[in-house]
Structures are given as structure tokens and as C-alpha cells.
Amino acid sequence: MQDFMTMLRERSSTRNFTGEPVDRECIGLLLEAALLSPSSRNLKPWEIIAVEDPMLLTAMSAVKAHGSSFLAHAPLGIVVLGNPELSDVWIEDTSIVSVLIHLAAESLGLGSCWIQIRGRMDGTGASSAGRVKDILRVPPPWEPESIIAVGHAGKLDAASEEKMRPGRINAQLKEKIHWNGY
Ligand SMILES: Cc1cc2nc3c(=O)[nH]c(=O)nc-3n(C[C@H](O)[C@H](O)[C@H](O)COP(=O)(O)O)c2cc1C
């Protein structure tokens, strides 16, 4: 396990995966991280679907017009579902689950990337969430918030390498912090 701040400094989203599968022990740790997520009033208004079936991953890679195609080449997709009837802050709670899976993957030396599903559409204007629900037979009232694509990181693309360079927290980014008032 890496030092947490070092891990945050070196973290990036991974969209390029080697063909190597993610072993069951690592998948178990990622799911444990999800189940350990904090949630408002401890309601845990989420459920998770771990997807390893390449046909399902390929089908889900086409549910958005942009930003999901790489899921077809990932060995694992973790779909985070939320229940709007259980909590008014299910979006926040499912987002926390999603980011903890992403960080747990990083801590295990795996690459991952959040794929936004809620509120998105495919190229024909059909709801991405509706398409994921059809593919995975998700019953109401469960709503897919995200899919976290996970795998062993392949070579970084130029844009990702640029983001990783030292000095990533530049002067402009530091202006986002305020003290004792805006
Ligand atoms: C709420 C949220 C939704 C995102 N949705 C997508 C997505 O649909 N497709 C994608 O490729 N990346 C997605 N990302 C990843 C961001 O593009 C990425 O975090 C951002 O560009 C910063 O890059 P970094 O994570 O490498 O620092 C999402 C990230 C967040 C937090």
C-alpha cells in the first residue's frame, strides 16, 4: 500500500489497458472498498454489479456517444447503482463509492476510469442509464450512476503524461483555495 498523498499526487485516470485480467483477490478488495464507503445517514443507497463478461463490457462501451468506448478493452467494469427512493442524496453517495473504487484500484497498482452514466445519452439520443439497465437487467428503482473501468494500465497517452508531470498543482489551480471566506 502506497503512502496516500504520494498516491494522490501520482494518480490519473486510465483508459488504456493491457489484456491481463484483474485477479479475484483484487476484485474482492475493490468491492470491499465500495462496501466501506461512507453514506448520508448510513443509508447505503447503492448496489454494485461487477462485470467481467467481455460481451457485456463491449455492449456497455457503446451506451454513450463519447467517453465510454475504452470499456470494450477493459477486463472489468464495476457498475455503481443508486436508489433514489432510499435517499435524496443517492448521487453523492454513489459518487463516493465510485471514487473509492478508483482510489482503491490505484492503491493496488491498477488503472481505472470513471464512466459517467447518469444524465448521459448514446449517439441516437437514447438514455445511457436505460441502456445499461437493459443490458444488465437492472430492476427499478435502481439507477446506474457510473461504471468504473478497471484493468492493468497500458502505456499512458500524451495528455495523461502531461497531467502527471511535477507542478500539476500550478498557481492557477491554487487560486481555487480560499481561507476564512471567499
Ligand atoms: C464525475 C466524473 C465523470 C467522469 N466521466 C468520464 C467519462 O464518462 N469518460 C471518461 O473517459 N472519463 C470520465 N471521467 C474522468 C475525467 O475525465 C478525469 O478525472 C479528468 O479528466 C481528470 O483527469 P485525471 O483523473 O487523470 O486527473 C469522469 C470523472 C468524474 C469525476
The ligand as a MOL file (V3000), in Angstrom:
LIG
                    3D

  0  0  0     0  0            999 V3000
M  V30 BEGIN CTAB
M  V30 COUNTS 31 33 0 0 0
M  V30 BEGIN ATOM
M  V30 1 C -17.9990 12.6830 -12.3070 0
M  V30 2 C -16.9720 12.2050 -13.3030 0
M  V30 3 C -17.3870 11.7470 -14.5350 0
M  V30 4 C -16.4370 11.3140 -15.4620 0
M  V30 5 N -16.8760 10.7750 -16.6330 0
M  V30 6 C -15.9770 10.3150 -17.5260 0
M  V30 7 C -16.4210 9.6570 -18.7160 0
M  V30 8 O -17.6110 9.4690 -18.9490 0
M  V30 9 N -15.4760 9.2260 -19.5830 0
M  V30 10 C -14.1250 9.3950 -19.3510 0
M  V30 11 O -13.3330 8.9690 -20.1820 0
M  V30 12 N -13.6730 9.9860 -18.2050 0
M  V30 13 C -14.5590 10.4240 -17.2950 0
M  V30 14 N -14.1240 10.9700 -16.1110 0
M  V30 15 C -12.6780 11.0970 -15.8460 0
M  V30 16 C -12.2300 12.5590 -16.0170 0
M  V30 17 O -12.2200 12.8770 -17.3980 0
M  V30 18 C -10.8480 12.7510 -15.3790 0
M  V30 19 O -10.9430 12.5120 -13.9900 0
M  V30 20 C -10.3240 14.1580 -15.6130 0
M  V30 21 O -10.0620 14.3830 -16.9810 0
M  V30 22 C -9.0380 14.4200 -14.8320 0
M  V30 23 O -8.0490 13.5070 -15.2330 0
M  V30 24 P -7.3260 12.5940 -14.1420 0
M  V30 25 O -8.3770 11.7570 -13.4570 0
M  V30 26 O -6.3710 11.7280 -14.9440 0
M  V30 27 O -6.6340 13.5110 -13.1780 0
M  V30 28 C -15.0520 11.3750 -15.1660 0
M  V30 29 C -14.6480 11.8360 -13.9060 0
M  V30 30 C -15.5850 12.2300 -12.9850 0
M  V30 31 C -15.1200 12.6610 -11.6130 0
M  V30 END ATOM
M  V30 BEGIN BOND
M  V30 1 1 1 2
M  V30 2 1 2 3
M  V30 3 2 2 30
M  V30 4 2 3 4
M  V30 5 1 4 5
M  V30 6 1 4 28
M  V30 7 2 5 6
M  V30 8 1 6 7
M  V30 9 1 6 13
M  V30 10 2 7 8
M  V30 11 1 7 9
M  V30 12 1 9 10
M  V30 13 2 10 11
M  V30 14 1 10 12
M  V30 15 2 12 13
M  V30 16 1 13 14
M  V30 17 1 14 15
M  V30 18 1 14 28
M  V30 19 1 15 16
M  V30 20 1 16 17
M  V30 21 1 16 18
M  V30 22 1 18 19
M  V30 23 1 18 20
M  V30 24 1 20 21
M  V30 25 1 20 22
M  V30 26 1 22 23
M  V30 27 1 23 24
M  V30 28 2 24 25
M  V30 29 1 24 26
M  V30 30 1 24 27
M  V30 31 2 28 29
M  V30 32 1 29 30
M  V30 33 1 30 31
M  V30 END BOND
M  V30 END CTAB
M  END
